[in-house]
């Protein structure tokens, strides 16, 4: 006899099924009944967790965002000295990881995360934790003599984030496969990486101390 699904398991299965169907058929063409049929439950069971498809769509985007934020927190917590070099690597690699995921699987969800006030409010505590962690990493860099001292490292972390926001979805025409028929996705990614690396290096160059320049050339 099959075990009854818990609410958490049912919710996860609904999101997994919806994500697969949205990717294959599109959001508009997918029905709540099809989502229910996909995992073998009644349509009413889907409505116990979600009022409509829009709620499911937002929940998929939230799940995607939480996964990326937790991964980023792990990278920051495990950063090694020299801390500025570790931060530079994170600031470049994270937008590229988002790009890889967005372009190949979850482009619309990724765009929604960066434009939806509703999602940003729900994830506010996680995002604030992230800025705090980046601020702590910057403070370690200062204590290590790599960057100049700052009155508010968390605000500095926020400014760094704002400065590279343009490298996250929704993408500028320059980095959008939908508008760049002259380049392959791989070539667009290389272009994004080149521009992103330049911006990050310029931003961090303004923080470096002479000691860092001499020791970590």
Secondary structure, DSSP 8 states (H G I E B T S, - for coil): ------HHHHHHHHHHHHHHHHHHH-TTT--HHHHHHHHT--HHHHHHH-SSHHHHHHHHHHHHHHHHHHHHHHHHHT--SSHHHHHHHHHHHHHHHHHHHIIIIIHHHHHHHHH-HHHHHHTHHHHHHHHHHHHHHHHHHHHTTSB---S-HHHHHHHHHHHTGGGSSS--GGG-TTT-TTS-HHHHHHHHHHHHHHHHHHHHHTTB-HHHHHH--
